[in-house]
Structures are given as structure tokens and as C-alpha cells.
Amino acid sequence: MQNSNIYSVSELNARVKTTLESKIADVCVTGEISNLVKASSGHCYFTLKDSKAQVRCACFSGTNRKLLMENLSNGQQVLVYGKITLYEPRGDYQLIVSHLQDTGIGLLYQQYLQLKNKLEQQGLFSPELKKPIPLFPKHIAIITSATGAAIHDIMTTLQRRYPLAIAKLYRSEVQGIDAPRQLISALGAIEIDARADVIILGRGGGSIEDLWAFNDEKLAHAILKCKIPIIAGIGHETDFTIADFVADYRAATPTAAAEKATPNQLELMHHLKHWQARLLQLMTKKIEQHQKTIEWIYRQLASPEKLLIIPWQRLDFSTRSLHDYINVYFNQKQNHLTWLTKRLQTQSPSYQFQLNRERHNNLTSRLQRAMTRYIELRSQLVGGLINTFNAIGPQATLQRGYAIATFEDSVLRDSAQVTTGSKINIQLYQGQLTSKVLEIKQ
């Protein structure tokens, strides 16, 4: 081996760049735009492709403003003029665009539009067919790849917002020829299981080729026939697939789909505290109203002095009458006086006042006991709900002696997920263990 032609990587890339730029003049290339990125700097980057190959393209801001590149979109068929060069830091050769002409839309995008128009005319996108998303799901089914970023984003969001829900992953390829069949099979398995309250159909972003599995006509009909509400969280906010239009709800991302499927536990706790305070406020107001009523009734009671005025006046009149007719009616008036005395005793204001006082004390005592019992029951109910939230959390379960076993960042629910000799992680209430599988029992 001779050392005279040994180059560093940067030297090699610089020489290749010089060769490309000097040997190849400006070129004119036709193809379909894919992976379009519009940077905040004003530059545009995209891939120009056909059925067999692709080349990276860059269009910088000065040229960008002249060409009105804001009208570019994925799937667009264009004719590009530019110069071949090499991007030295990555060793990628690329085409620096100086002029661009629109020639139509790409084949895949054209097929997508044709299928979209066909299904729309058949009524698959009708709002009347959309099923409502449940507010408090107990079981959530997730259809996506077990190795993609989408499942991590979805599970993280579900655990943060609503850990009460049980989430189950139904694995499926989300890209490639076999992906539509696996997606349809996963939908069928969920309906057979018959436990899910809502389904999240998701995957991360990508080009139109990456998302093509979700533009399958059979998959669209399977989504429509599914009796369980489906939330589609496919790609990024700007990505639209046929599955998005057929699903009962279209979320911008997998994370947004998980947020739509669940309530926020922090908001629920806030509402509980709000209604607890509201309940105490209403009970306090009710007690104050009853106290005012009792005070009003008490003020309406007449004083003993007022009640005695009329009987005493009547007694004086009777006495004067007795003196006038003492000789003739002495015995008769004496009997009458006795009768009046007995009647006065039974109708005495002090006697009636005592009866009213006892009745008032009895009503006050019953009201206080009823209010105290009502407050205790509501306090116990709110306390029970808080204890339930704390008891069913994962930390409480681990504290009771349970553990969570994972293999390759996936929770172990079946011994078939590992083989003899596999290393598994065990999460305890205090710390973690790494174990090796010695024996598997079904």
C-alpha cells in the first residue's frame, strides 16, 4: 500500500465537490417533490424522486423569494434547473435549485386524490357516521408499531393525563406492503376482545410513501365498520391520509390523539375541589337562612305582659260585676270565677311560651344534627375518591409488593415475549433489578 494518495475525509469531500462542480454543468431534472421542509430562514429543502431513485435539493432564500416557493407541496411534479454540488459536512451530493417549474402532481398523490374523491362520494367521510369519543374510557386499544416513537409518545401522554385507563398495544407494521393487512387484522382483534372503549390508530411522521399504508381502501372500510370509536393520530399536523378522514376523530399527532382519548386528571382534581368548596358554601348559606328564619319566628312571639293585659282586664270587669250583683248572684258568680281561673291556668302565656320554647329547641337540635351528618357524609365521599385515586396509582401497587417486568422497553404481560437467557428489568417500589431468564413456563 502506498501512502501518497491518502486523504482525510474533509480533503476527499472537497476534491469530490470540486470535481462535480467542474465536470458537470447546470442540469435540468424532472421528478416528484417529497420530504419538503421550509426552514424559518426562508430556505427550502426537499427530495426530488422518481420510481427508482432520488436526489436531495436545496433552494436558498434569495432564489426562494423569486420563485415563490411557498406554493410547493409534497407530491407535486416539477421541472428543476440547478447545479450539482456536494454538501461536505455530510458527504451528500445535492442539487442547488436556481429555477423551478410546476408540471403537475406526482403519481402517488394523484392516486391518493382519486381514492379520496371516490370514498367521499360513497359517503365514508360523512359527519353523521362519526361515533362520539367517550369521556372516561376504562380500556384504550393502541394500533401502531411496537418500535416506533409513536407508542412512546402515546403511552407517556396516557400515563400523565389519565393513569386509571388500561392501555393495550396491538402491534402492527405501519409502513410497507403488509402494513394494511396487519392494521385491518389488529382492528378485528380489538373487536373480538370487546373490551376497548376507544381505539388510537397512530404512527409518526414521514413522506407520502411512508404513510401510504393508511391510504388503503380496505383499511378505510374496516375503520368505518368498526363499532368502537377510532381516533387517528397519523404523521404530523400537515399530514392527511384516508384513515384520517374515515376515523371518528382526526388528531394532528399521536400525542394529540392520546390527549383526545383521555381526560386530564389534574383538571378532574380541580373540578372535585371546586365542587367541594361549592358544596360547603351552599350548606353554609342554607344554615344561615334557617337561622334567620328561626330568629324571625322568635321575634314574632308575643311577650307575657301583652298576653296578660286582656285576661286581667276581663278579671277586673268580672270583679266589678260581682260587687254590683253580690247579693243576688254571689253563688253564680263564684262558680263562674272558679271556671275562669281554671281556664286562665290552661291558657296561661307562660305555659304556651314554654311549649313553644321546647318545640323551638327540638327543631334547632334536629336541624344541627342533620347538617352535621350531611357534611360528614360528603366529606367521607370526597375522601374516598381521593383515596381511590391514590390507591390505584402505579406507586401504590408497587408498594404492596407487586413489580413491573420489562424487556427491551416493553412491559412483559406474556412469557412468550422472552426467551431463555433474556435479560429483563424488574421495577420495584424501591429500586430496580436486572434478571436473567433461566426457565420459561407457559
Secondary structure, DSSP 8 states (H G I E B T S, - for coil): --STT---HHHHHHHHHHHHHHHS--EEEEEEEEEEEE-TTS-EEEEEE-SS-EEEEEE-HHHHHHHTGGG--TTEEEEEEEEEEEETTTTEEEEEEEEEEEEEE-HHHHHHHHHHHHHHHHTTT-GGG-----SS-SEEEEEE-SSSHHHHHHHHHHHHH-TTSEEEEEE---SSTTHHHHHHHHHHHHHHHT--SEEEEEE----TTTTGGGG-HHHHHHHHH-SS-EEEEESSTT---HHHHHSSEEESSHHHHHHHHS--HHHHHHHHHHHHHHHHHHHHHHHHHHHHHHHHHHHHS--HHHHHHHHHHHHHHHHHHHHHTHHHHHHHHHHHHHHHHHHHHHT-HHHHHHHHHHHHHHHHHHHHHHHHHHHHHHHHHHHHHHHHHHHTSHHHHHHTT--EEEETTEE--SGGG--TT-EEEEE-SSSEEEEE------
